[in-house]
Amino acid sequence: MCLLMKLRWFIINSNSQGANFLKAKFASLKGEWIKYHKKSSIWPGIKWVKNHIDENSFHVIGNGNDVSLWHDAWCSNSSIAHMLNVDNSRFALTSKVSDIIKDGRWVLPTELCSILNRVGVNPNLLPTISENKDQRIWKLTSNGEFSVPSCMDLVRDHSPKINWCKWVWMSCIHPRLSSQVWKLLSGSCSTDDRLKKHGFSFASMCSLCRCNEETIDHILWNCSFSDEFWSWLHSMFNLSKGRFFMDIITKTQSKSQAVNQIWFVAVMSTMVEIWKARNRAIFDEVTPSLPKIKITVLNTIRSSAIRIKGNMFNSVEELCILSTLGIGSRPIMTQKIIKCRWIPPPLDFVKINCDGAARGNPGPAGAGIIVRDFKSATIVSISQGLGISSNFMAEVSAIILGIEWAAHNNKTKIIVCSDSSSAIMSFKKNSIPWSVKGRWNSIRNSFQEIRYAHVFREVNFAADALAKQGTHLSMGQTLFHNGRPSNLATENPDSTYFRIA
């Protein structure tokens, strides 16, 4: 199915000889797909995936010549015809979006405005128009490019997400140990409670403590036998005792990478050895022995030393932990101080410092920009509310906001700075998220030169303050200030700032 979707995407988006041949075979002269039967081995499959393609594609408006006004999704997530649930209307269904564009502006008939309002589209917030060609994008990827993996994720059955899987499969843990722990946590082991669910009736008793009914949670976390072992293991790492897997596995979050990795191995080997002790007690009638299990767990930790690649903190406590476990010391994680300076732009340039912020990821987001000239004087500062957004999209929106200001104010040479390396890299590689691609296409040709620079947040704190202010604004609300606001601190080009890394 995914490959059929790829084929349909190729046909409708490519101008290659093969795509044009298939269009001529399966589409009318008006560009509409044929509705009658045609003998073909691929046409049934192409028709089969039509809804998947239509529901997950969107058009970024350029000049509007290639986008259907009614049948394509261009102003909302669905087409206007789909939202109206009708096949015809007062306007011809062959109309293009370019029919309501004149001299680079939207010219909407009164009837169309009422239709847009009826389907929940604000006529005053239509996409930005540009002189570029229209572009169909794939909504399931951030850059709008079609990918088979995104199709696989769309059509596959989604099991409930589990919060412990990322802790199980790690390079510091032997794959055999990881697979055994996966079975324990996913409930694949034949404990008495599971057998009862399958219709077996018998008296249940834990083979380790011989006091309670047997369940996997009881064996691993609540049994007096395992409880004593967990107390010993936590004392080895000077940790307070946890009660269940996620509570225990996250106990060392404040420790170094090396101690974290050793703790993961220790926890998972303990789980497996407790389960093996239960099996030996049932099938071999061997009395569980804590000392033997301790020796086995310690040997497993020592044999995993070659997999421990993290650094340790420069502390006596961590050195004692590693020495006691027979691991030996690891490279020390040292901190270094980096000098940072805010450098004014060259004579013909303006410098736009941008930042985005979100209270949650996603959460209420805001964008902030501050524009300064070669004398370090502040030209303008802007805060804008973005509604609910992710951190990355807030950073990208802030950069777009700054570039839009420069385009509207005839600043043809600009330096764009942000403390988000991923956002800067997306502009350098022209891999802009599709949700802002229309705005980007409308302004990208307005400049003689654009330079992008990643800076540390220590020399981007003015934009950061403006972005945090924007998180408290409603979506689209903008605070514009000519010059520097009296309550805003800006970077001093004569000062040196320090970053601890």
SELOGU-228172 format. One line per field, with one value per residue (C-alpha): residue number from 1; chain; x, z, y. Coordinates in steps of 0.2 Angstrom, whole numbers, plus 5000, padded with zeros to 4 digits. Each point is the difference from the previous one (the first is absolute). Example, Ala and Ser with C-alpha at 12.3 -4.5 7.8 and 13.67 -1.06 7.14 Angstrom:
2
k <- (1, 2) $
c <- (A, A) $
xx <- (5062, 5006) $
zz <- (5039, 4997) $
yy <- (4978, 5017) $
This chain:
501
k <- (1, 2, 3, 4, 5, 6, 7, 8, 9, 10, 11, 12, 13, 14, 15, 16, 17, 18, 19, 20, 21, 22, 23, 24, 25, 26, 27, 28, 29, 30, 31, 32, 33, 34, 35, 36, 37, 38, 39, 40, 41, 42, 43, 44, 45, 46, 47, 48, 49, 50, 51, 52, 53, 54, 55, 56, 57, 58, 59, 60, 61, 62, 63, 64, 65, 66, 67, 68, 69, 70, 71, 72, 73, 74, 75, 76, 77, 78, 79, 80, 81, 82, 83, 84, 85, 86, 87, 88, 89, 90, 91, 92, 93, 94, 95, 96, 97, 98, 99, 100, 101, 102, 103, 104, 105, 106, 107, 108, 109, 110, 111, 112, 113, 114, 115, 116, 117, 118, 119, 120, 121, 122, 123, 124, 125, 126, 127, 128, 129, 130, 131, 132, 133, 134, 135, 136, 137, 138, 139, 140, 141, 142, 143, 144, 145, 146, 147, 148, 149, 150, 151, 152, 153, 154, 155, 156, 157, 158, 159, 160, 161, 162, 163, 164, 165, 166, 167, 168, 169, 170, 171, 172, 173, 174, 175, 176, 177, 178, 179, 180, 181, 182, 183, 184, 185, 186, 187, 188, 189, 190, 191, 192, 193, 194, 195, 196, 197, 198, 199, 200, 201, 202, 203, 204, 205, 206, 207, 208, 209, 210, 211, 212, 213, 214, 215, 216, 217, 218, 219, 220, 221, 222, 223, 224, 225, 226, 227, 228, 229, 230, 231, 232, 233, 234, 235, 236, 237, 238, 239, 240, 241, 242, 243, 244, 245, 246, 247, 248, 249, 250, 251, 252, 253, 254, 255, 256, 257, 258, 259, 260, 261, 262, 263, 264, 265, 266, 267, 268, 269, 270, 271, 272, 273, 274, 275, 276, 277, 278, 279, 280, 281, 282, 283, 284, 285, 286, 287, 288, 289, 290, 291, 292, 293, 294, 295, 296, 297, 298, 299, 300, 301, 302, 303, 304, 305, 306, 307, 308, 309, 310, 311, 312, 313, 314, 315, 316, 317, 318, 319, 320, 321, 322, 323, 324, 325, 326, 327, 328, 329, 330, 331, 332, 333, 334, 335, 336, 337, 338, 339, 340, 341, 342, 343, 344, 345, 346, 347, 348, 349, 350, 351, 352, 353, 354, 355, 356, 357, 358, 359, 360, 361, 362, 363, 364, 365, 366, 367, 368, 369, 370, 371, 372, 373, 374, 375, 376, 377, 378, 379, 380, 381, 382, 383, 384, 385, 386, 387, 388, 389, 390, 391, 392, 393, 394, 395, 396, 397, 398, 399, 400, 401, 402, 403, 404, 405, 406, 407, 408, 409, 410, 411, 412, 413, 414, 415, 416, 417, 418, 419, 420, 421, 422, 423, 424, 425, 426, 427, 428, 429, 430, 431, 432, 433, 434, 435, 436, 437, 438, 439, 440, 441, 442, 443, 444, 445, 446, 447, 448, 449, 450, 451, 452, 453, 454, 455, 456, 457, 458, 459, 460, 461, 462, 463, 464, 465, 466, 467, 468, 469, 470, 471, 472, 473, 474, 475, 476, 477, 478, 479, 480, 481, 482, 483, 484, 485, 486, 487, 488, 489, 490, 491, 492, 493, 494, 495, 496, 497, 498, 499, 500, 501) $
c <- (A, A, A, A, A, A, A, A, A, A, A, A, A, A, A, A, A, A, A, A, A, A, A, A, A, A, A, A, A, A, A, A, A, A, A, A, A, A, A, A, A, A, A, A, A, A, A, A, A, A, A, A, A, A, A, A, A, A, A, A, A, A, A, A, A, A, A, A, A, A, A, A, A, A, A, A, A, A, A, A, A, A, A, A, A, A, A, A, A, A, A, A, A, A, A, A, A, A, A, A, A, A, A, A, A, A, A, A, A, A, A, A, A, A, A, A, A, A, A, A, A, A, A, A, A, A, A, A, A, A, A, A, A, A, A, A, A, A, A, A, A, A, A, A, A, A, A, A, A, A, A, A, A, A, A, A, A, A, A, A, A, A, A, A, A, A, A, A, A, A, A, A, A, A, A, A, A, A, A, A, A, A, A, A, A, A, A, A, A, A, A, A, A, A, A, A, A, A, A, A, A, A, A, A, A, A, A, A, A, A, A, A, A, A, A, A, A, A, A, A, A, A, A, A, A, A, A, A, A, A, A, A, A, A, A, A, A, A, A, A, A, A, A, A, A, A, A, A, A, A, A, A, A, A, A, A, A, A, A, A, A, A, A, A, A, A, A, A, A, A, A, A, A, A, A, A, A, A, A, A, A, A, A, A, A, A, A, A, A, A, A, A, A, A, A, A, A, A, A, A, A, A, A, A, A, A, A, A, A, A, A, A, A, A, A, A, A, A, A, A, A, A, A, A, A, A, A, A, A, A, A, A, A, A, A, A, A, A, A, A, A, A, A, A, A, A, A, A, A, A, A, A, A, A, A, A, A, A, A, A, A, A, A, A, A, A, A, A, A, A, A, A, A, A, A, A, A, A, A, A, A, A, A, A, A, A, A, A, A, A, A, A, A, A, A, A, A, A, A, A, A, A, A, A, A, A, A, A, A, A, A, A, A, A, A, A, A, A, A, A, A, A, A, A, A, A, A, A, A, A, A, A, A, A, A, A, A, A, A, A, A, A, A, A, A, A, A, A, A, A, A, A, A, A, A, A, A, A, A, A, A, A, A, A, A, A, A, A, A, A, A, A, A, A, A, A, A, A, A, A, A, A, A, A, A, A, A, A, A, A, A, A, A, A, A, A, A, A, A, A, A) $
xx <- (5000, 5014, 5008, 4984, 4998, 5018, 4995, 4985, 5010, 5012, 4987, 4991, 5016, 5013, 5002, 5011, 4996, 4994, 4989, 4992, 4997, 4990, 4991, 4995, 4994, 4990, 4995, 4989, 5006, 4993, 5012, 4986, 5002, 4990, 4984, 4997, 5008, 5017, 5009, 5016, 5010, 5004, 4985, 4989, 5015, 5002, 4981, 5001, 5012, 4992, 4992, 5016, 5009, 4987, 4997, 5019, 5005, 4999, 5004, 5012, 4993, 5012, 4991, 4984, 5000, 5002, 4988, 4982, 4989, 4988, 5008, 5018, 5004, 5008, 4992, 4996, 5004, 4986, 4994, 4985, 4989, 5004, 4996, 4983, 4997, 4993, 5005, 4995, 4997, 4997, 5018, 5007, 5009, 5014, 5005, 5018, 5006, 5008, 4983, 4998, 5018, 5003, 5016, 5007, 4985, 4985, 4984, 4985, 4982, 4988, 4992, 5017, 5003, 4984, 5004, 5017, 4993, 4987, 5014, 5010, 5013, 5004, 5001, 5012, 5013, 5002, 5017, 5014, 5001, 5016, 5006, 5006, 4992, 4987, 5007, 4991, 5008, 4998, 4994, 5007, 5018, 5007, 5007, 4985, 5010, 4991, 5008, 4996, 5004, 4987, 4987, 5005, 4996, 4984, 4993, 5007, 4991, 5005, 5002, 4999, 5016, 5011, 5010, 5014, 5006, 5013, 5009, 5001, 5009, 5016, 5018, 5006, 4989, 5003, 4986, 4996, 4997, 4989, 4989, 4998, 4995, 4988, 4991, 4999, 4993, 4988, 4991, 5006, 5005, 4989, 4996, 4986, 4988, 5003, 4996, 4984, 4994, 5002, 4987, 5012, 4994, 5012, 5007, 5014, 5015, 5016, 5014, 5012, 4992, 4986, 4988, 4990, 4992, 5012, 5000, 5014, 4999, 5000, 5015, 5011, 4995, 4989, 5007, 5009, 5014, 5002, 4997, 5015, 5011, 4994, 5004, 5018, 5002, 4994, 5012, 5014, 4996, 4995, 4982, 4983, 4990, 4988, 4984, 4998, 5010, 4998, 5003, 5016, 5007, 5000, 5008, 5017, 4994, 5011, 5015, 5013, 4998, 5012, 4990, 4984, 5005, 5006, 4984, 4990, 5010, 4998, 4981, 4997, 5012, 4991, 4983, 5006, 5009, 4985, 4989, 5013, 5000, 4981, 5002, 5013, 4989, 4985, 5008, 5016, 4994, 5016, 4998, 5002, 5017, 5003, 5019, 5001, 4989, 5011, 5015, 4992, 4994, 5017, 5008, 4988, 5004, 5019, 4998, 4991, 5014, 5006, 4982, 5001, 5005, 4995, 5010, 5000, 4999, 5015, 4993, 5006, 4983, 4999, 5018, 4996, 4984, 5010, 5014, 4988, 4992, 5017, 4997, 5015, 5000, 4994, 5005, 4994, 4987, 5008, 4992, 5007, 4997, 4996, 5002, 4986, 4998, 4986, 5008, 4991, 4996, 5011, 4995, 4987, 4992, 4987, 5001, 4984, 5001, 4986, 4994, 4984, 4993, 4987, 4993, 4999, 5005, 4987, 4993, 4996, 5013, 5007, 5013, 5012, 5012, 5011, 5008, 5016, 5011, 5019, 5000, 4992, 4984, 4984, 4989, 4985, 4994, 4985, 4991, 4987, 4988, 5000, 4987, 5003, 5017, 5016, 5016, 5008, 4985, 5001, 5018, 4996, 4986, 5011, 5012, 4986, 4993, 5017, 5003, 4982, 5004, 5016, 4991, 4985, 5013, 5012, 5014, 5009, 5016, 4996, 5009, 4988, 5005, 4992, 5005, 4991, 5013, 4986, 4990, 5015, 5005, 4982, 5002, 5018, 4994, 4984, 4990, 4987, 4985, 4985, 4989, 5010, 5007, 4987, 5005, 5019, 4997, 4991, 5016, 5015, 5004, 4999, 5018, 5017, 5008, 4995, 5012, 4995, 5010, 4997, 5004, 5000, 4985, 5012, 5001, 4982, 4991, 4991, 4991, 4997, 4991, 4989, 4996, 4995, 4989, 4992, 4995, 4987, 4993, 4985, 5003, 5004, 5001, 5016, 5009, 5010, 5013, 5011, 5016, 5005, 4986, 5005, 4998, 5010, 5019, 5010, 5017, 5014, 5013, 5014, 4996, 5005, 4988, 5004, 4992, 5004, 5000) $
zz <- (5000, 5004, 4983, 4992, 5009, 4994, 4982, 5001, 5008, 4986, 4987, 5007, 5004, 4987, 4983, 4994, 4984, 5010, 5011, 4985, 4991, 5015, 5002, 4981, 5003, 5016, 5000, 4989, 4991, 5014, 5012, 5009, 5003, 4989, 5008, 4987, 5000, 4991, 4999, 5009, 5014, 5009, 4998, 5014, 5012, 4995, 5003, 5017, 5008, 4994, 5016, 5010, 4988, 5000, 5019, 5004, 4986, 5000, 4988, 5003, 4990, 4987, 4986, 5001, 4982, 5005, 5015, 4999, 5009, 5006, 4999, 5008, 5018, 4999, 5014, 5012, 5004, 4988, 4983, 5000, 4991, 5013, 5014, 4992, 4995, 4983, 4983, 4992, 5005, 4992, 4994, 4986, 5008, 4988, 5007, 5006, 5015, 4987, 4995, 5017, 5000, 4991, 5000, 5014, 5012, 5004, 4992, 5007, 4995, 5013, 4998, 5002, 5016, 5007, 4995, 5008, 5016, 5000, 4999, 5014, 4989, 5004, 4983, 5008, 5004, 4983, 4995, 4994, 4981, 4991, 4982, 5001, 4994, 5011, 5010, 5006, 5017, 5010, 5018, 5009, 4998, 5007, 4983, 4990, 4990, 4997, 5008, 5001, 5019, 5004, 4989, 5010, 5016, 4993, 4995, 5013, 5016, 5014, 5017, 5016, 5004, 5014, 5010, 5004, 4983, 4998, 5016, 4995, 4983, 5004, 4993, 5018, 5002, 4992, 4988, 5008, 5017, 4991, 4992, 5016, 5009, 4986, 5002, 5019, 4998, 4986, 5010, 4989, 5014, 5006, 5018, 5010, 4997, 4981, 5000, 5010, 4986, 4988, 5010, 5011, 5018, 5014, 5016, 4997, 5011, 4997, 5000, 5007, 5015, 5001, 5008, 4985, 4984, 4985, 4988, 4990, 5010, 5016, 4995, 4994, 5012, 5015, 5005, 5017, 4991, 4986, 5012, 5010, 4984, 4993, 5017, 4999, 4982, 5004, 5015, 4988, 4990, 5015, 4994, 5008, 4996, 4985, 4999, 4982, 4983, 4995, 5018, 5001, 4983, 5002, 5017, 4993, 4989, 5010, 4998, 4986, 4984, 5006, 5016, 4991, 4988, 5014, 5009, 4984, 4999, 5019, 5000, 4985, 5005, 5017, 4992, 4989, 5014, 5012, 4986, 4997, 5019, 4999, 4986, 5009, 5015, 4990, 4988, 5008, 5019, 5003, 5016, 4994, 5007, 5001, 5002, 4983, 4991, 5007, 4993, 4983, 4999, 5004, 4987, 4987, 5005, 4998, 4984, 4993, 5004, 4982, 4995, 5012, 4990, 5010, 5010, 5019, 5011, 5010, 5017, 5013, 5001, 4982, 5001, 5015, 4990, 4985, 5011, 5010, 4985, 4992, 4985, 5002, 4997, 4985, 4991, 5010, 4994, 5001, 4997, 4989, 5000, 4982, 4997, 4990, 4993, 4990, 4984, 4991, 4981, 4986, 4993, 4987, 5011, 5014, 5013, 5005, 5016, 5001, 5013, 5003, 5016, 5005, 5017, 4997, 4985, 4992, 5010, 5000, 4989, 4995, 4989, 5003, 4989, 5002, 4986, 5002, 4988, 4998, 5014, 5012, 5001, 5001, 4985, 5005, 5013, 4997, 5011, 4992, 5007, 4990, 5008, 5004, 4992, 5002, 5005, 4983, 4991, 5012, 4995, 4981, 5002, 5008, 4986, 4987, 5010, 5000, 4981, 4996, 5010, 4990, 4983, 5004, 5006, 4984, 5010, 4986, 5010, 5016, 5013, 5009, 5017, 5010, 5015, 4991, 4989, 4993, 4994, 4993, 4991, 4992, 4992, 4994, 4992, 4994, 5009, 5007, 5009, 4989, 5011, 4997, 4983, 4992, 5010, 4996, 4982, 4999, 5008, 4995, 4984, 5009, 5005, 4993, 5014, 5015, 5012, 5013, 5017, 5015, 5016, 5018, 5011, 5011, 4985, 4995, 5017, 4993, 4987, 5013, 5011, 4986, 4996, 5018, 4999, 4985, 5008, 5010, 4985, 4990, 4983, 4988, 5013, 4997, 5011, 4989, 5007, 4990, 5008, 5016, 5014, 5016, 5009, 4988, 5003, 4984, 4996, 5002, 4986, 5012, 5013, 5001, 5005, 5006, 4997, 5010, 4989) $
yy <- (5000, 5012, 4997, 5003, 5017, 5004, 4996, 5011, 5014, 4999, 5001, 5015, 5010, 4995, 5007, 4986, 4990, 4985, 5011, 5009, 4983, 4994, 5016, 4999, 4982, 5003, 5018, 5011, 5015, 5011, 4991, 4990, 4981, 4989, 4992, 4986, 4983, 4998, 4984, 5002, 4991, 5016, 5011, 4991, 5002, 5019, 5002, 4991, 5012, 5016, 5004, 4998, 5011, 5014, 5000, 5001, 5013, 5019, 5013, 5015, 5014, 5008, 5008, 4989, 4994, 4981, 4999, 4997, 5012, 4987, 4983, 5003, 5004, 5017, 5011, 4986, 4982, 4994, 5007, 5012, 4987, 4987, 5012, 5005, 4982, 5005, 4996, 5016, 5018, 5017, 5001, 4989, 4985, 5002, 5017, 5002, 5010, 5012, 5006, 5009, 5007, 5017, 5010, 4989, 5002, 4990, 5006, 4991, 5001, 5003, 4983, 4991, 5009, 4994, 4982, 5002, 5006, 4986, 4987, 5008, 5009, 5018, 5010, 5012, 4986, 4992, 4993, 5012, 5002, 4999, 5000, 4982, 4985, 4991, 4986, 4984, 4995, 4984, 5005, 4985, 5006, 5016, 5006, 4995, 4987, 4983, 4985, 4982, 4998, 5014, 4989, 4985, 5009, 5006, 4983, 4989, 4994, 5011, 4991, 5010, 5009, 4994, 5011, 4988, 4994, 5013, 4994, 4982, 5001, 5009, 4997, 4998, 4985, 4983, 4996, 4983, 5009, 5013, 4987, 4991, 5016, 5004, 4984, 5003, 5018, 4996, 4986, 4986, 4988, 4986, 5005, 4993, 5015, 4998, 4982, 5003, 5012, 4986, 4989, 4990, 4999, 4996, 5007, 5013, 5004, 5010, 4987, 5013, 5006, 4987, 5013, 5008, 4996, 5000, 5015, 5007, 5016, 4991, 4990, 5014, 5015, 4994, 4983, 5000, 4991, 5012, 5015, 4995, 4999, 5017, 5008, 4993, 5006, 5018, 5001, 4996, 5016, 5010, 5002, 5001, 4984, 5000, 4990, 4996, 5000, 5018, 5006, 4989, 5003, 5019, 5001, 5005, 5014, 5012, 4989, 4999, 4990, 4986, 4998, 5000, 4987, 4989, 5002, 4995, 4984, 4996, 5003, 4989, 4986, 5000, 4998, 4986, 4991, 5001, 4992, 4986, 4997, 4998, 4988, 4990, 4999, 4993, 4989, 4994, 5002, 5011, 5011, 5018, 5007, 5019, 4998, 4990, 5013, 5014, 4992, 4997, 5018, 5007, 4989, 5006, 5018, 4997, 4991, 5015, 5012, 5000, 5006, 5015, 5015, 5014, 5013, 5001, 5015, 5005, 4995, 4987, 4993, 4994, 4994, 4989, 4993, 4996, 4992, 4990, 4993, 4995, 5012, 5012, 5018, 5009, 5016, 5015, 5011, 5017, 5017, 5014, 5018, 5008, 5018, 5008, 5017, 5009, 5007, 5014, 4997, 5008, 5017, 4995, 4986, 4999, 4987, 4991, 4990, 4987, 4988, 4990, 4993, 4988, 4996, 4982, 4990, 5003, 5014, 5019, 5007, 5017, 5007, 5015, 5010, 5015, 5009, 5010, 5010, 5001, 5013, 4987, 5011, 4991, 5003, 4990, 4987, 4988, 4987, 4989, 4987, 4984, 4990, 4981, 4995, 4990, 5008, 4997, 5007, 5015, 5003, 4998, 5012, 5013, 4999, 5002, 5015, 5009, 4997, 5006, 5016, 5003, 4996, 5013, 5013, 4998, 4993, 4991, 4994, 4991, 4989, 4988, 4993, 4987, 4989, 4985, 4991, 4989, 5015, 5008, 4984, 4998, 5017, 4997, 4984, 5007, 4987, 5011, 4993, 4999, 5010, 5016, 4996, 5012, 5014, 4996, 4999, 5017, 5009, 4990, 5009, 5017, 5000, 5003, 4990, 4990, 4993, 4987, 4998, 4989, 5009, 4995, 5005, 5011, 5012, 4998, 5005, 5015, 4990, 4986, 5013, 5005, 4982, 4996, 5016, 4993, 4984, 5010, 5008, 4993, 4992, 5014, 5014, 5010, 5013, 5012, 5012, 5012, 5001, 4991, 4999, 5007, 4984, 4989, 4997, 4997, 4993, 5012, 4998, 5006, 4986, 4982, 4987, 4983, 4983, 4985, 4984) $
